Amino acid sequence: MSEGPETRAGTDAPVAVYVYGDYVCPFSYIGDARLRRLAEEEALEIRWRPFEIHPALPAAGLPVREAGYPPDEWSGMVQKLEAMAVGLDLPLHLPDFVANSHRALQVAEFARDLGRAAYESTHAALYRAYFVEGRNLGRSEVLLEVAEEAGLDVEAVQGALEDGRYEDELERAAEEAERYEIAGTPTFLFGRFKVVGAAPLSVLRDACRKAREESERPGDEVGDTGGAGDA
């Protein structure tokens, strides 16, 4: 992965932002909404990257109580996320299960090959299906329904899932994340600057500013909410 186009303070060139996230990570969902708020203020070139946070889950997923989340920890996380969502006017209904996202990430990669519009539509549909409608993205029939709702060719999507044509891309993204020492979601790379977790808009804005100025060394971490990879 390259660092993206160079930017300088005072220019109108977009700042390249690589975002590592997962469609079953609620902090990624919140982070996605906050980044879009920033994109209303700043010229950004957003490049979404897949990062599977629960690769060992069975295909059907698991109830929250069986997925390794202590009840008190889960309850506290839900309250934190609900408060974040309210502040963004973002609909959020955390499901009582944790889905396997492997195939959902492949559907997103399929859409990416069709162009920006198809990807954006699919990206939004996958988040909505899980965090608003509570649908299990680990189930093939659900994924195909979501793909159809996003305007994709269902038969083509099914073929791509069956032949595993995007497995290599997910592996490449995982290797890329390891190389850049990315361990949780969401992680934002604003050029040379890293933000970990569903950071406040002010932190994302600061990273964007620093990326424009190019005044700090590569890899500086400008913020960490402590929530990355918690779900």
Buried (B, 14 or more C-beta within 10 A) or exposed (E): BEBBEEBEEEEEEBBBBBBBBBBBBBBBBBBBBBBBEBBEEBEBBBEBBBBBBBEEBEEEBBEBEEBEBEEEEBEEBBEBBBEBBEEBEBEBEBBEBBBBBBBBBBBBBBBBEBEEEBBBBBBEBBBBBBBBEEBBBBBBEBBBBBBEBBEBEEEEBBEBBEEEBBEEBBEEBBEBBEEBEBBBBBBBBBBBBBBBBBBBBEBBBBBBBBBBBBEBEEEEEBBBBEBBBBB
